[in-house]
């Protein structure tokens, strides 16, 4: 299964544990966790599998965070689908 | 510029009843007509020091509150009119003053989209301007009134209007709407509070408006740079506190309190981003008005470093 971003939104990142994301397609504004926002930022035009995303994200995070992020990524992706920010393909 | 106070009672009543009273309210000009003595009395009291518009000036909002015809008068009903159309159901004449004020709010809420508009009070002292968003019942207007009676300039009780991509607040000073217990609270807070007609049994309960242009600069049109955003909340049983808020959470809450954030789409997002990036945000939980005023004072007058 692949994941694709629905649109190219805008972020407001104030270096807090949450990030504001504006989706121009729906007009909705979301308060995302900093990790969820980081996941959204990894998407370009092409869809990604969960494994591709992990390979993209894990080299950029601290070693100690890897197990937690690996475990939480599927749930974050599902949440982003629920928010209509991502879609499954 | 001529003030409403310069008109004699008969001149004021003549204008209200026939050609309309053209008032400069912040950046807008309202033409107001009424045949209700209660409304005329409220305008005379609460807008006494407002400037009259220049002759032939463009009218932004043409409003009236009228009891038309014998049947409507017998029923004790009146209508709010906007551009001679009736956007709302008839209301009891005894509530007409409150409805005039709400109608004047509605004009701005619905039509003014050149600004990011927050449902918020805005006050200023010196160069410190504070935006205070709040849901109805949060204690925003009560605090706004108390600050106005404590030397702060009331920029608005209802609309914080911000030109996109600035942190400027456009002054739109109009009477402060107080409801139910807040009326007595403000009367006890200061004997200088001046009230207009009391409207009873409205959908918000008892409503009275307080004269808001108490500051020498109340009618200046120059915009003021916002420095702080305070989210007030009256809570009888909670510990009073003034505590910093995260910017991202404040962004979402301020957007929730906006009349037109969603309507403005990306412009709204960028406008809110610019605003939130440049203000410091606080929660203010209070039940004692003197304490709350002191807390807001402390934002404008931080204690010097030892």
Contacts between the chains, C-beta under 8 A, distances in Angstrom:
chain1	res1	chain2	res2	distance
A	10	B	266	6.8
A	10	B	269	5.7
A	10	B	270	7.6
A	10	B	273	8.0
A	12	B	247	7.9
A	12	B	248	6.6
A	12	B	251	6.0
A	12	B	269	7.7
A	12	B	272	7.9
A	12	B	273	4.8
A	12	B	276	7.2
A	12	B	277	7.8
A	13	B	248	8.0
A	14	B	246	7.3
A	14	B	247	4.1
A	14	B	248	5.5
A	14	B	276	7.7
A	14	B	277	7.3
A	16	B	246	5.0
A	16	B	247	6.6
A	16	B	248	5.2
A	18	B	246	7.0
A	18	B	248	4.6
A	18	B	249	6.8
A	19	B	248	6.3
A	20	B	248	5.1
A	20	B	251	4.9
A	20	B	252	6.6
A	20	B	273	7.7
A	22	B	266	6.9
A	22	B	269	4.1
A	24	B	265	6.6
A	24	B	266	5.7
A	27	B	262	5.7
A	27	B	265	5.7
A	29	B	251	7.9
A	29	B	252	6.8
A	29	B	255	5.6
A	29	B	261	7.7
A	29	B	269	6.7
A	31	B	248	6.1
A	31	B	249	6.8
A	31	B	251	7.9
A	31	B	252	4.9
